């Protein structure tokens, strides 16, 4: 009897080990492929004039999440939407790499509870992140920063992490002299990574973070999310964090914050703020996009809005032509100095092109009637201005 119980136990244990090994081997890649697809398409048109103009641009993107996934970004991927070789193919000179540390199960744009099961915990375990990340949002942020530093060390001719204004200017000068290196800016998607302790600003800053997104899909210790329950503005802790971030020279991102938080931030800081990945409500009237009046208030203080490439921000047409149409509407509404790119590549969104195909967006912007100076601003110069106004 006991022999049979022992055999059953051993068999069950072996099967559990095999199942777990299969899960960690195959599940992460499967999930990443399913969550970050590119719609199959024929090559998009790129005229000779567009190719020539695109090659001369400083291209910048405010938001992408490839650090979340188990991929070597120094190699050109067969799935996903962004990596270092494809950044080079797309002539991207500035890329914000954003760290996601918590994401509620069943997340949606309308309302989420901070107490919902956290998907990133499962992802951290399944991808065999260090055990210190399994129950610490701060350690998840530090681990993702370490990943980017590893990619920089492996491919220094492709990537330089920007930790200061001097670093940024070094990359800009290098690119003007023919280098194809990309300036990588680390951003945090949600200041819940501070775990309610402002002293942890030191740890994030030391890890290289220079952009701080205040919220993600749920209310946190700083105040209300655009997709939370309270709709609250900044509380005392949130006010302290925003003030400290501005003092340290960090870019402040309100992409997932409640409208009340965004207005509180505008009243609190002098530097321009960003809505890193979003859309224009007047063009795509969904909750994910702030009302145009709030976007105009952000623009009035020098801020910029990064235009996203997925249906949740752009609605129906997410081809280069469709995104160009939205960008043109945003330029007409907010002014040419306040529109940027904010792809949300690898952020669990489906797109119609990846970062290697950005010349097609330049082509589409030309066809949409934007002038060359306007295209230069939207594709990167507006982002550069805000970075220069914030970094130290």
N, C-alpha and C positions, 0 to 999 in steps of 0.2 A: 504493500500500500504506500509506504513512505517513499519507496523507490520510484513509483509512478508519479507521485507528487513532485519529487525532486526533478524527474525528467520533464514533467510539464512546466515546472518553473524555469528550468534551464532553456527549454525550447521557447517559452514566452520571452525570456530575456534576450535570447539570440535574435528572435524575430523583431523585438523592439529596437535592438541595436541596428539591425539591417534597415528597418524602416526609418530610423533617425538618420542613418548614413545616407540613405536615398533622398531623404528630405533636404539635408544640407547640401547634397551634391547637385540635385536637379531643380529643386523648388525655387531658389533665389533667381536663377537665370530665367526660368519660366515666368515667374511673376514680373520680373523687369521687362521681359518681352511683351507681355500682355498689357502692362500698365503704361508703356512708353512707346507706342507704335507710331509708325509713319505710314500714312495712307499710300497705297501703291499708286504710282503715277508715271506717266511718260515724262521725259526731261522737260523742265520748264524753259521757255524761251529766254535767252540772254543775248541781246544785240551786242555788236562789237563796241558801240558807244557805251552801253551799260557796263560791259566787262571792263573797259578802260577806266570808267569813272569808279567802279567798285574797287578796283585795284589801288586807287589813289586815296580811298577813304580810310579814316580811323573808325572802325566799327566797334561798338560796345553794346553789351547785353547785361541788363541789371539783374537777371535771375535765371539760374539753372541749378538742378538738383542731382547731378550725376554722382556726387559723393555718397549718396544714400545707398547706392547699388554696388554689388560685388563685381566690379569691372576694373581692369587696368586701363586708366585713361590715357596712358602713353601709347596705346595700340588702337588702331582704327577698328571700331566695333562693327559687328555684323547686325547689331540691333541697338536700340536706344537712339538718342538724338544728338548727343554732343560728346566729344572727346578731343584730346589735343590735336591729333592729325586733322580731324574735321574742322576744328577751329581755324587751323592754318589754311585749309582749303577754302573756308568761308571768309578769310582775311579778317578774322576777329582779333582786334588789338586789346580789348578790355573785356573780361568776363567775370561776373560775380558768381562764385561757387557758394551756394547756400546750403547750410546744414539744417536738415529737418530732425528734430529730436522727439517729437510727440505728435501723434495723429489719431484722433478718436475713431473707433470703429463706426461704420455707417456715416462717415463724414459727408456733409452736404453744405450747400451755400446758405441754407436758411437758418438752421439752429442745431447746435451740438452741445452736449454736456461735457465738462471737463472731467467728469467721473466715468465716462465711457471707456471701454476696453481700449488700450493703446496699441495700435498696429505696429508701431516702431519697435516695441518690446519684442514682438514675435519676429520681426525682421532682423533685429540685432542678434537674437538667439539663432535663428535659421541661417544667418550668414556668418556665424561663428565670430562675431565681434568679441573683443575682450570682455571677460565677465564683469569688469568694472562698469561697463556700459549698460548692463542688463537692467540695473535699477537706479541709474543716475543720468538725468538729462544733461547735466554739465559734462559728464565724461563722454557722452555721445557726441557732444559738440567738439570736445578736445580730440576725440578719436578721428572724426571726419577732417579736422584741421591737420592732424598728423598724416592722414592719407594724402591730402593735397601736397604736403611738404615732401612726402615720399615720391610723388609724381614729379615734383620740381627737381628733386635730386637726380631722378632717373633721366629726365629730359630737360636740362636747363636751357637748351636752345629753343624749346617750345614754350616754356612757362617760367615766369618770375612772379612770386607772390609779393604783392604790394602791401607793405606795412607802414609806409610813410609817403608823404608828398614827394620826397626826394626819390623814392623807389619808382613812383609813377612817372616822374619826369625822366628818369633814366630809361624806362621802357619806351616812352614817347620818342626820345632822342634816338634810341637804337633803331626803332622802326623807321624813323625818317632817314636813317643811314642804311636802310635795306634789310635790317633784321626782321624776321617774322615771329619773334617772341610775343607771347600773349601776356598781358598783365592780369594776374589772377587776384581778385579781391575776395576775401572770405566774408560771407554774410551769415548771420544767424536768423533762422525763420522762427521767430518767437522767443521773447526774452524770458519765458518760463525756464529756459536753460540756466538762468541764474539761480534757480531753485529758491527764490525768495530772499536771497542774500546779496546785497549790493557789493559786498567784498569780492564776490565771484566775478565782478567786472575785470579784476586783475587777471584772473585765469583766462577769460575770453580774449582779453587784449594780448596777453603773452602768447596765446595760441595763434594769434594773427588776425583775429576778427576785427574788421574795420567798417562793417555795415551791420546795423542792428535792427532787424524787423521786430516790432514790439509784440505782435500777436501772430497766431496761426488760426486754427479752426475752432478755438474755444476761448472762453474768458480765462485770464490767468492772473497772477499776483499783481499785475500792473493796472488792470482795468478790463474793459469790455472788448470783445472781438466782434468783427462784422458778422460772424457766424455763431456767436455765443448766445447767451440767454439774457444777460443783464442790460445790454446796450449802454453800459456805463462809460463814463469818461475816465481819464487818468485819476487814480487814487494817489495817496501820499507817496507810496513806494514807486508807483509809475512815474510820478513827477521827479522824484529823486534820480531814477534811472535815466530818464531822458536828459535831465540837466547834466548828469555825469557823462553820458555818451557824447553830448555836444562839447563838453569841456575836454574830452579825450580826443576829439577830432574824428569821431565816428559819423558815418552817414546814417540818418534816421529814416527808416522805412515804415510806412503805415499801411502797406498793401492789404493786410488782413485785420486791421484795427477798426473798431466801431467809428462811425462818423464823429461821435462826441470826442473820442480819443484824438482823432486827426485834428479837430478844431482846438483842443487843449494843447497839442504839440505846436500848432501854428502860433498860438498865443505865448508859448513858453520860450521858443528858441528863435534866434535871428537867422541861422543858416538855412539854406534851401533844403526842403525835405523831399523824399521820393515816394511814389506809389510804384513799387518796383515791377509788378506784373499785374496788369489789369486791362480794362478797356474803357471806352467812352460810353456813358450811360445813354446819351442822346442818340448814339448809333446802335448800341446793343443794350436795351433797357432791362437789365437783370440786376439782382441784388449784389452780385459779385463786383459790379462797377459802381463807384460812388456817383451820386448825382452830379451833374455838370457844374452846379453852383459851387460845390465843395472842391471839385477839381480846379475851378477858376480861382478859388481862394488860395489853393496850394500854388498855382502858377503865379499869382500876384506877388507871392513872397519868394519867387525865383525857383520854385520847385519844378520837378518833371514827373511825367507819368510814363512808365514803361508799357508799351503796347504788347499784349500777349497774343499768342498764335493759336489758341485753342478755342473751341466753340463756347466754353463757359465765359469767355471774355469778349470774343469777336462775333458770336452768334453764327450765322449760317455759312458763310464762305471763308474758309481758312486757308485757301490757296494764297500764293504770293499776291495775286491780284486782289483778293478779298482783304488781306491784311493791309495792302497799300490803300485801299478804299477807306478803311477805318482810320489809318494814319492821316490821310488827307482830311477827313472829317475832324480829327482831333486838332490838327494844325489850324483849321479854320475856326474852331471853337476856342482853343486855348492859346494859340499863337505858336509860331515856329520855334520859339526858344524853350518850349515846355513839353515837348514830345520826344520820347526815346524808345528804345527797344527793350522789351521785357518778356522774353520767350516763354519762360517756365518749362524749358526743355528738361526732359527726364523727371518732371514733377508729377508723374502719374496722369499725364494728359496725352491725348492723341493729336498729332499735328499732321500737316500735309507736306511738310518739308523739314529737313534737318539743318544743322548749322553749316554744313558744307555747301548748301544751296542758296546762301544769302545773296549772291549776285542776282538771282531771280527776283528778289525783293527790290533791289535797286532798279532793275529793269522795269518792274511793275510801278514803282514810284515815279519813274520818268514818264511812263505812259499815262499815269494818273494826273500828270501836269505839275508835279512839284519841280521847283527850280533846283539847279545844282547846289546853291547855298542852303536851301531848305533840306535837301537830301543829306548833305554833310552834317547838318545839325541833328537831324533825327537819327541818323545811323550811328552817331558817336560823339559829335562835338558838344551836344547838350549834356551828355553824361560826363564828359571830361570837365566841363565847367563846374558841375556840382561836386565832383570829386575834388577838384582844386579848391573849392570854397569850403570843404569840410576837413580834408585830411591835413595832418600836421607833420 
